[in-house]
Amino acid sequence: MIIDDNDKGLGFLLAETARLHRKLLDRRLQPFGLTKAQWAVLAVLGQQDGRTQSEIAEELEIEKPTAGRLLDHLEQGCWIERQPTPSDRRVWRVHVLPAALPRIAEVATVVRGTRDTMVQGLTEEQQHLLDHQLAIVKSNIAAALGAEESGRGRDP
């Protein structure tokens, strides 16, 4: 065995935790006809309604076609609508439908409950520390990716 089960490392633990979180949240969102990814779009729109598909893709760090597919599903489920921008007919703004707001509130309760399940047994202080530490890890990885991407275009 290349990697001992007791020493798989932080990367494995982070990936496995994220996978299980996505699986649990997808299962809990299934009765609403949503996935974790679709919920992420609704959460972004909850922060600022009327964003474009490009803005949503950038915020979620996903490709524009992926964002488009998520929006298609949300539109079919009567969660959102796309409206043309008067100043540029090529750009569509995405808006949460007023009728979807009560359902979104229900989903938010499920998401908060899932978050509570995730941190069960941790004190509030431990939760804040974990958030802070994971933010540092994420920042380190993003910086490393940025450095590697900027170094790719240069001659050795």
N, C-alpha and C positions, 0 to 999 in steps of 0.2 A: 504494500500500500504506500503510495507516494506521500499522502498527508494523513497523519494520525487523527482519528476522530476527536481526540481531546485537544488538538492543536491546529484547528482549521484556520484560525486567525480572524482578525477584525473584519476584513473584507467579506469573508464568508458569512460571518454573523450578521453584518449589516444587510447583505443581499438576502439572506434567508429570512431575516426579520421583515424586510420590505415585502418579500414575496408573501409571507404569511399574513401581513397586514392587508395587502391588496386582496388576498383570497377571502379573508374574514369580512372586509368591507364590501366587496363585491357580493358576497352571500347575503349580507344584511341589506344591501341596496336593491337586490333582485326583486323584491315585492313592489318596488317603485318603478321597475323597468329601467333602472340606471346601473351604470358601472362606476367604479372609482374614478376613472378617467372622465366620464361625463359629469360626475359631481364636481370634479376639479374645474371644469369649464363654468358650471353654475356658480361656484365659489368665486371665481375671477370676476364674473359678471355682477356678483353681489357686492364686490368692492367698487366696481365702476361699470355701470350698465352702459350699453351703447358702444362697446369696443368693436374694433374690426377683427376679422378672422386672423389677420397678420399679428395684431396686437395680442390676441389670445394665444396664438402659437408661440410668440416670443415669451410671454409671461410664463407659460407652462413648459417652455423649452422643448417643444415638439415641432415637427415639420408642418408646414401649412396644409398639405393634403390630409394629414392625420387630423388636424384641427377641423378641417372641412367635413370629414366623415363624422367626427363627434358632433358637430353642429347639425349635420343632416339627421342624426338619430334624435337629438334633442328637439329639433323642429318637428319631426314626425311624432314625437311623444307629447307635443303641445307644451313644451317647457319654454321655448324661445321662439322669436321670429326675427327674420332678417329684413332690414329696411334699407332702401337705397339712400345714399348720401346726396342731398340736393346739389352740392357743389361739385361732386364727382360721381357720376352714375356707375363707374366701375367699382366703387367702394361701397360695400354693404355694412351697415352697423347692426350688431346683434343685441337684441333686447329681450329681457325676461318678460314673459307674458304675465299680466296681472293675475290671471286665473291660476297661474302656477305657484304664486307666492305662498299660499297655505301648504301646498305639498312640499315646497322647498323648506319651510319651517319644520315640517315633520322629518324630512331627510336630515336636516341639520341636527335634530335631536338624536337621531340614530348615529350620525357621525361622531357627535360628542360622546355618546355612550360607548362607542367603539374606542375612542381615545381614552376614556376612563378605564376600560378593560385593559388596554395596553399598558397603562402605568400603575395598575393595581399593585399595592404593596410598596410603592415608592412614596416618600413624603413629598410635600410641596417643594421643599428645598432640593431634594434629590431630583425631582422633575425639572426644576429650573437649571440645575447643574448639568443634567443630561442634555437638555435643549442647547445649552451653551456649548458643551463639548462637541455635540454632533454638528453644530453650526461651524465650529472650527475645522472639524474633519472635512465637511463639505467645502468650505472655503479653500482648504489646502488642496483638495482634489481639483477644484475648479481652476486654481492658480496653476497647478501642474499641467492640466489640459491646455490652458491658455499659452503657457510657455512652450509646450510641445508643438502646438499649432502655429505659433509665430516663428518657431525655429524651422519648421518644415519648408517654408518658402525660401530660405537662405541657402546659398551654396556652402558646402562644408569647408 
